[in-house]
Amino acid sequence: MKAIELLGKGEEMNGRAYVKIDKSELEEAIKTLKENGYNHFVMLSCIDWLDDGEFELVYHLWSYEEREHVMLSVRVARDGESMPSMHELFPQIETYEREIHEMYGIKFEGNPRLTPFFLEGWRDMPPMRKDFDSRKFTKDVFGNISTIEEEEDEGI
């Protein structure tokens, strides 16, 4: 796979190039790929590895010329570590970084627009983190609305 050759590391995973990189290598890796035909940014996804105390950010890029999908995987600590924004290389990344900031709490240094996207007035822990207690949140916010389990216990 060309992306693996260009970056000098990685593996093929289900027909895609999967490359684990350090946060400090991210900008250079994206620049290298973009300069070599991986000029379609597909998406940025986030995985919460609660037991490892880390988030995994996966940058998905596509090359029409090579017909190849590459995933750049970067791990960051869950305890407030920030990431550099890549919006200057691919402007559309701004929206993905904004959503991940809101839903997981990862700050993207240099992103000019980390304002609320969906959760106006949100004051709790970011809701997509695995340690977010949705049952407690529901009870605290909506109080007397019974859960499905409570309804089953009451025979409703």
C-alpha positions, 0 to 999 in steps of 0.5 A: 500500500502506497501510504505505508510506503510513504510513511515508512510504517503501518499495516494493511487492515481490511483492505485499508492502510492503518498507521499508528503515529505519535501526536508529534508526527500527525501534521507531517504525516498528513502533509506527506499524504496530501502531497502524494495524492491523499487529498480527500479528507473523509472524516475524523473519528474518536474512540474512548479507551476508558480502561487504557485512560486514552482516546484514539483519534482516527484521521481517514484520508482517501486517494482517488489516484491510488484508490486507497483509504488510509487511517492515521491513528493517534492516542491521547490521554483522557485527562485533558491532553490537547491535540493540534488542529489540522484545519489548515491542511483540510478546512473541513476538519474544523467541524469534526474537531468541534464535534469531538471537542464537544462530545469527548472534551478533547481540545484542538489547539488552533481550531478557531471555532470550538464553540457548542455545536449541539449541546447548548448550555451543557454543563456536565461531562461530555456525553460520549465519554464511557464514564458519563452516567446517562441514567444519573443525568436523566434522573437529575435533569428529568427527575420523575420520569421512570426508567423502562426497568422501573415501569417493568417492575410496576407492571406498566 
